[in-house]
Amino acid sequence: MTDEPLLEVRDLKKHYPITQGILKKQVGSVKAVDGISFDIPRGETLGLVGESGCGKSTAATSIIQLEEPTAGEVIFNGEARDATETAADARHRNDVTEFDPAELKQFRRQAQMIFQDPSSSLDPRMRVGESIAEPLRIHGIEDKAARQEIARNLLDRVGLSRDDYHRFPHEFSGGQKQRISLARALVTNPELIVADEPVSALDVSVQAEILTLMKDIQAEFGLSILLISHDMAVVREICDRVAVMYLGEIVEIGETEELFRNPQHPYTQALLSSIPVPDPTVDRAGTTLSGDVPSPSNPPSGCRFHTRCPDVIQPEDYDFEQEHWRAVMDLRTRLAQRDIDIEAVREFVATERDGDVEPGSVSDDAAKAAIRDEFGIPESLQDGRAESVLADALERIVSDDLAGADELLSTEFETVCERDAPSLAETSPGHQSACHLDSPSATTDSVESAVSDD
Ligand SMILES: Nc1ncnc2c1ncn2[C@@H]1O[C@H](COP(=O)(O)OP(=O)(O)OP(=O)(O)O)[C@@H](O)[C@H]1O
């Protein structure tokens, strides 16, 4: 046994090229995974959570080398050969991304993956026992009777019957098929299992059974598990630590209980507030996130979450109510996308508000009021100077000068959150979050400006 983590992921990136035309010219890239780092110690389960599309599955397939990462290191079993030994180019000798085919074959025995849809790893024409035993044959165990015996034992271990060996996948329920996938993953005696949404296709009662089975097997076999899920309740069930992903990056990582008790990042707080709380006396205020998840081909500058964050930091020298500041930021985001159609606003006011008048006769003031309404911006902001900037921007919008309005608001209402990308910083031992609210340097400016204002 060693203290070295079983798996060390360092600045892992996976970018998919976006191509155009018959010559497939690259015109951009989808930054599905954009520089994530974490360790999984031996015998530990790490959960990777986040909304759909944040890059969890891509992280999994890049770690397991089903896809070639764009950059970064995946060091597996670092100590087994020599943790201190590095190759000539200073990369670690156990960097899986540099493995030759023979090393990869060995790695694939030691690191197995299970998927959301268990049918995907089971051949419908093959008896389940043969499916479970198949990896043994691929890895050179010639004795058929020995392979059968191992498969039968594993069927028994995952809560099925030894006699199920001769049955076909269609004879089993979804939960039973996931048990079979687990048996198949265990057959090569792996050290790491990467489980991508292993229970999300199952009924809630079956989910609990499979999670309990994974927990038992993890303890019995001393496995490390990377559990990928969009569901905070699932990761809480079996994970020792949790990493929260947003748009290709890890925004918070920490021990499960600590992260659930004391979430630091506003995104984690929002994910947690969406879990139903069975106890009505427990108050967990629902946090609503603005807008949609931005595209990973063009992620927002600075903190990628700033276009949706309820706690986005206010610009220096202004004093908004936070809710109104968020509303103004939503207007800014839509302006930046040129996603406001002033003619459509006038038409809306004409038909919905003014009782079917001509859109051309809708006054500028009525159009401005409709825009404020749409974004939840009050008739007048409490800070007079902020109100005067906003009024000027609205004037530009109703004159169909979206670029001018965007420029004015971007200059006047710039926030540190869009300017600088926060890095992960320790907020308590073993707990890291990437948010300017936790970073002393980011708040210093505001403090200084507040002091000089006095
Ligand atoms: N082969 C590919 N080519 C281009 N873009 C891709 C490819 N695979 C995934 N993506 C994009 O990468 C981003 C991350 O996808 P990924 O499937 O890893 O997210 P996820 O968090 O696992 O979501 P889900 O739970 O919905 O699968 C998404 O925007 C997705 O559209």
The ligand as an SDF file (V2000), in Angstrom:
LIG
                    3D

 31 33  0  0  0  0  0  0  0  0999 V2000
  -17.7940   14.1610  -30.2380 N   0  0  0  0  0  0  0  0  0  0  0  0
  -18.1380   15.4070  -29.9440 C   0  0  0  0  0  0  0  0  0  0  0  0
  -17.9880   16.4030  -30.8310 N   0  0  0  0  0  0  0  0  0  0  0  0
  -18.3110   17.6860  -30.5360 C   0  0  0  0  0  0  0  0  0  0  0  0
  -18.8200   18.0790  -29.3470 N   0  0  0  0  0  0  0  0  0  0  0  0
  -19.0110   17.1270  -28.4130 C   0  0  0  0  0  0  0  0  0  0  0  0
  -18.6920   15.7420  -28.6540 C   0  0  0  0  0  0  0  0  0  0  0  0
  -18.9960   15.0300  -27.5240 N   0  0  0  0  0  0  0  0  0  0  0  0
  -19.4860   15.9170  -26.6330 C   0  0  0  0  0  0  0  0  0  0  0  0
  -19.4960   17.1690  -27.1710 N   0  0  0  0  0  0  0  0  0  0  0  0
  -19.9260   18.4240  -26.5020 C   0  0  0  0  0  0  0  0  0  0  0  0
  -19.1250   18.5720  -25.3590 O   0  0  0  0  0  0  0  0  0  0  0  0
  -19.8750   19.1280  -24.2880 C   0  0  0  0  0  0  0  0  0  0  0  0
  -19.7740   18.2080  -23.0810 C   0  0  0  0  0  0  0  0  0  0  0  0
  -20.4850   16.9990  -23.3510 O   0  0  0  0  0  0  0  0  0  0  0  0
  -20.5560   15.7930  -22.3070 P   0  0  0  0  0  0  0  0  0  0  0  0
  -21.3930   14.7100  -22.9030 O   0  0  0  0  0  0  0  0  0  0  0  0
  -19.1810   15.4410  -21.8720 O   0  0  0  0  0  0  0  0  0  0  0  0
  -21.3210   16.4710  -21.0830 O   0  0  0  0  0  0  0  0  0  0  0  0
  -22.0240   15.7620  -19.8510 P   0  0  0  0  0  0  0  0  0  0  0  0
  -21.8070   16.6580  -18.6910 O   0  0  0  0  0  0  0  0  0  0  0  0
  -21.5750   14.3620  -19.7220 O   0  0  0  0  0  0  0  0  0  0  0  0
  -23.5430   15.8170  -20.2780 O   0  0  0  0  0  0  0  0  0  0  0  0
  -24.5870   14.6290  -20.4110 P   0  0  0  0  0  0  0  0  0  0  0  0
  -24.8780   14.1910  -19.0280 O   0  0  0  0  0  0  0  0  0  0  0  0
  -25.7580   15.2720  -21.0960 O   0  0  0  0  0  0  0  0  0  0  0  0
  -23.8970   13.5900  -21.2620 O   0  0  0  0  0  0  0  0  0  0  0  0
  -21.3040   19.2750  -24.8050 C   0  0  0  0  0  0  0  0  0  0  0  0
  -21.4680   20.6080  -25.2530 O   0  0  0  0  0  0  0  0  0  0  0  0
  -21.3560   18.3280  -25.9830 C   0  0  0  0  0  0  0  0  0  0  0  0
  -22.2740   18.7840  -26.9530 O   0  0  0  0  0  0  0  0  0  0  0  0
  1  2  1  0
  2  3  1  0
  2  7  2  0
  3  4  2  0
  4  5  1  0
  5  6  2  0
  6  7  1  0
  6 10  1  0
  7  8  1  0
  8  9  2  0
  9 10  1  0
 10 11  1  0
 11 12  1  0
 11 30  1  0
 12 13  1  0
 13 14  1  0
 13 28  1  0
 14 15  1  0
 15 16  1  0
 16 17  2  0
 16 18  1  0
 16 19  1  0
 19 20  1  0
 20 21  2  0
 20 22  1  0
 20 23  1  0
 23 24  1  0
 24 25  2  0
 24 26  1  0
 24 27  1  0
 28 29  1  0
 28 30  1  0
 30 31  1  0
M  END
$$$$
